[in-house]
Amino acid sequence: MAFARGRIGAAADNAPGFADLFAALPVAVLVLDPGDCIVFANGACELLLNQSERSMRGLGLTQVLTLPDEYASSRDRGGLALLDTELVTRRGHRVRVDMNETVMPDGPGWRVVTLHDAAAGRRHGIGDRGSARAAMGAAAMLAHEIKNPLSGIRGAAQLLEASGGEVELTQLITTEVDRIAALIDRMQDFTDTRAPNLESANIYPLLAHARRVAEAGFARGVTIDERFDPSLPPVLIDRDRFLQVVLNLLKNAAEAVRGQADPRVQLTTAYRHGMSASTAPGRPRQKLPIEICIVDNGPGAPADIADHLFDPFISSKPEGQGLGLSLVDKLVRDMGGIVAYAREGEPECTVLRILLPRAER
C-alpha cells in the first residue's frame, strides 16, 4: 500500500496534501507498514516522543518504544486500545498515554497508532480519584456525627407536637430533618466499603428492567432507544450495583434532555476487542471489553466542571449535591471497571461510557 504525499482531489488545485493534513493532526499518530516499520510520524508524535520523524522512519515500532506485555496478544485480534499505559522510548523518555491501534481496511497489514495524553482521560473518568477517597473519609465522619443530633431534634419536634405545640412548625422541623437524614444516607452509600458480590450475568434483563423503571417514572415522555450487540458475552458484575449505576445514569440523562424539543436517550452495548486499563494506580491492567453507553441529546456538562464530573460535591444542578456521579464511579470501580464522560457525534451528544470485564468461561 502506497501513501501519496500529493494533493487530495484532482480538481482542487489548492487542496491540502496528505502530508499537510497529517502534520496538522493534534493527536500523536504513527503509520506502520505490514512489517511493523514506521512509515510516517506527525508533529504531535515527534513532540510527545521527543524524537524526529526522520530518526523513527524505517524502524520497527519496538525499536522506538518499549511496549507493554499485553500489546502483542491484544493486537493479534485486530485493533487494540490500552488506556493510561506507560511507554518508554529507547532513549529513556517516559510518557503516559491512551494507545489505540487500528487496522486499515483497505491496506492489508497497515496500521495506524494514535497516542493520546492520558491526563485528559484521567480528567474524564479514567484516572486516580484522590479527592474521592478524601471525600469518602469526610462523608463517613459527617454521617456519624450529624445523625445523632438529627435524631434528637426530630424526637423533640414530635414531643412538641404531642404536647400541643404549633403543628405546622413541628411538621416543618420533622420534614427538614428527614430530608437531611436522606442526604446523609446517600453519603453513607458513598462510603460503603463492602466487597461487591461479583458474578457472571447477562446484562440485558437488567438493562430492560432499568428501562421499564425509567419509562414508568423519571423518564416519562422521554424516548429511550436501544442499540445492542446481541452477541455480548456474560459480564462480571454485582447485579444490584450495576442496576443502581444504570438507573442513576438514566435519571441524569432524562433530566439533561428535558429542555430539548425531541428528548432522546439511547442505551448501547458493544464488545471492544483489545480494550484494557488500570482501574486505579498500582493495580494491574486488565481487559475491559464490555462497553455500555448511556447517550443523550442534552447540552452536556458546563465547560467549567466537565473535567471534574466524577469528583464529589460537583454538580451542574442548582439543587444537586454532587454525589450521584461520584457514587456511580465508586460502584463501577468496585466491579473492576471504569466510567468516563465524553461529548461525541454529529450532532454532538453526551456519552457516559462504562467499561467492564467479561466473565470467565
N, C-alpha and C positions, 0 to 999 in steps of 0.2 A: 504494500500500500504506500503510495507516494503522497506527500503533503506539498501542495503548491504554495509558494510564498507570493504568488502573483495577486492580481486584483480579483475581487468577487463580482461576478456579473459581467457578461461580455459587453453589455450596452452601457454600463455605468462607468464612465472613464474616471470619475472621481471617487469611486467606491473604495473603502479601505481594504488593504490586503490582509491576508491571513496573519502575517507577522504583526501588523498593526493591531488587529483585534486581540490577538493572543497576548501581546505585550501589555495591553490596556486592562486586562482582567485584574480585578482587585484581590483575587484569591490565588494562592500559590498553586501552579499547575505544572505537572511533568507529563510528557508523552513518551510512552515506551513502545519500542518495536517488538515484533514477535520473539526476538531473542532477549527481551527484557533490558535492552540497552536504551539509554536516554537519548531521544531524538531532539526534543525541544524542552526548554525550561523558561518560563516567563519571568519578568522583572520581579514580581512579588515573590516568586520562588527563590530567586537569587538573593533577595533581601532576607528572607526567612532563614535560608540555609547558610547565608554568608559565604556564597560561592558563586562564581560566574557560570553562565550557561556554557561558555566555551570550554571551561575546565570539566564540566559534567558530561558534555555531549560525547556519545560513543561509549561511555562507561556503563556497566551494569548497575542496576539500582542498588544492589547490595555492596557495590564498590563505593557508593556515595553515602549510603545510610546503613546503620545497624538497625535491623528491623525486629519487631517483637516476635516471640516464638510462634504465636498463632497466625502470623501472616501467611506462611506457606500453606498451612492446612486450610485456612479460610478461603484463599483465592482459588483453590482447586475447583470450587463450585461456581466460579464466576466472579462477580463483583464482591467487594467487601467494604465494611465500614468499621473502623476502630476508633472509639471515642476516647478522648482525653488520654492519649498514649504518648510516651516519651520516646523521641527518636534522637539518635546520636549520629552526627556526621563523622566521617572518617578523620576529620580534622579536630574532633572533640567538641564541636558545638552542639549543645543540647537544646531541644525545642519540645514543647508540649503542644500536640496538635490533635485535631479530629481528622483522621486519614480515611479518604474514600478512594476506591479504585473501581473503575467502570470499564467493561469490555466494549470496544467499538463494534456495533452490529455489522457495519459494512466493511470492516477490516479485520479479518480473522487473525487473532494473536495480538493485535494492537490494543493498548490500554491507556486510559487517562487516569492519572493520580492527582487528587487535589488534597492540599494540606491547609486546614483551617485553624486559625488561632484558637486553642482550646479554652482560653479565658472567656471568649464570647459564649461558648457552650456552657461554661460554669455559671455565667450570669443568667442564662435562660433555663437552668434547672438541672445541670448535669454534674456540677462540682460539689465542693465542700459546703456544708451548711453550718459553719461555725456559729453564726448568730442564732440559728435554730436551736442548737444544743444549749446555748446560754439562755435562750428564752424558755426552753423546757424546764431548766432548773428554777428560773424565776417564777414560772407559772405554777410549778408544783408547790413552791413555798407560799405563794399568794393564795392558792386554793386552800391550803391547810389553815392559813392564818385568818382568812376572810370568812370562811364558812362558819366558824364558831360564833363570832359576834352577830352574824346574819341570823342564825337560828334564835339567838336571844332577842333580837329586835322583832322577829316575826312572832315569837311567843308573847312578847309584851303587847304587841298590837292586838293579838287575839284576846288577851286578858282585858284590855281596854274596851274592846267591842262587847265582850261578855258582861262587863260591869256598867254598861250604859253609855260608853264613850261615843264620840262622833263616828257613826258608822262609815260615812263616806271617806273620812280621813284615814281611819284604821284600815279600810279595804285598800285604799291607795298605798299605804305603807306595805301591806301584805303583798300586793301585786308587784310593786317595785322590788321588794326583797326576792320574790320568786324569779323575777326577770334577771336579777344579778346572780342568783343561785344557778340559773340555767347557763349563764355565761361561764361561771366557774366550772360547771360540769363539762363544758366544751374544752376549757383549759385542761381539765384533768384527762380528757380523752387524748389531748395532745401530749401529755406526759406519761401515757401508758407504755411501760417498758416490757410488757409480757411478750414472749416469743409468739409469732404467728403460727397458726395451725395450717401448715402448708401441705397441700395435697394436689394430686393430678385432677384436673377438672376441665370439662367442656364449658367454655365461657359463654356460648350462645344462649343457653337458657337463662343465665344471669343477666346478659345484656337485654334479652327480651323482657325479663321481669322489671329491670330498671326502666326500660322504655314505657311499659304499661303504667308504672308508678308515676313517671313524669307526665305522661299524657293525661292521666286522671287528676293530676294536681297542679304542680307549679309550672308545667309546660303546656297547660291547656291553651289551645289556639295557636300553638307553635308547630310547624311541620317538622317532624323528625324522620329523616330518611336513613336508609341503611345501605352500605356498600361493603359486603362481607366477602372474605376469602373462604369459600366453602371447604377447602382442604386444610384449614388450620388445625394443627395437632393439639392434643391436650396441653394445658398451661399449668405451671406450678404456682398456685395461689392459695391464699386464705379466703374462702368464699365470702365470709361476712365483710372482711376488709375490702375486698375487691368491689363488692356491691356498694359499700359506703363511698368508695372512691368514684365510681361511675355516677352514682346519684348526685354527689357533690358537684362533679364537673358538668353534668347535665343541667343542674339547677343554675350554676354560674352562666352556662351558655344561654339558657332560656331567659335569664334576666338581662343578658347582654343584647339580645335581639328584640326586646320589647318595643323599642322605638323604630324598628325597621318597617318599611312598607310591606315587605314579604319576609317575615321572620322565619328563618330556617336553621335547623340543626342537623348535622349528619354524624352518624356513628359509622366508623370504618374499621376494618381489620385487615392485616396483611402479614405475610411471613417475610422477614428481611434476612436473607442469607448473608452471612459474614458480619452481622452486627454484633459488636461486643463492647463492653465498657466496664470500668470500675465504678461501683456504686458509692464508694467513699474512699478517702485517702487511706492507703495502707491495705485495702482489700484487693485480692487478686482480680484481674479482669475476667469477666465471664460472658458467655454468649447470651444475648438478649434478642432473640429473633422475633418474638411475638409483639406485634405493634397494634395498639388500639388507639384510635384518634377520636376526639370529640371536636367537631368543626362547627363554627357558627359564622353567620354573616354580619355579626355586630361590628362595632367600631374598633374593638381591641382595647388593650390597656393604654392609659395615658403614657406618653413617652417618658415622663419623669419617674415612673415607677415600674416600667416594663422590665427593667433589669433586676428588680427586687421582688417580683410577684410571689416567690416562694419563701420569702423572709416573713417571720411572724409580725403581726400587727401592721402589715402593709395592705391597704385596700383602697380601691377607687370609689367605693360606695360611701356616701355620707353616713349611713347607718352601720357600715360594716366594721367588724372587729379585726379583720385581717388574719383570722385563724384558719379559714377554710382551705386555702391552697397550701398553707404550711402543714396542715393535717394530712392533706392528700399526698404531699411529698413524703411525709413520715411513713404513711401507710404503704405507699408504693415501695419505698426503700426497705421497709420491714419485710416485704415479699421478695427482696432481691432485685428490684427493678429501678427504673428512673422515670421521671416525668419531666417534660420540657414544654415551654411555651414558644410559639412562633407565629408570625404573620406570613401567609403563603398564598399563592394562587393569583389568578386574574379573572374577576375582581378579587381583591385581597380579602382573605378570611382569617379568623383566629383559629389556631390549631393547638389543642392540648394533646400532646403525644405521650402515651405510656408505652414503655418497652419492658417486657417481662421475659423470664426464662421459660423455656418449654419443659414439660415434664419428661423425665427419663422413661424410656420404654421398659 
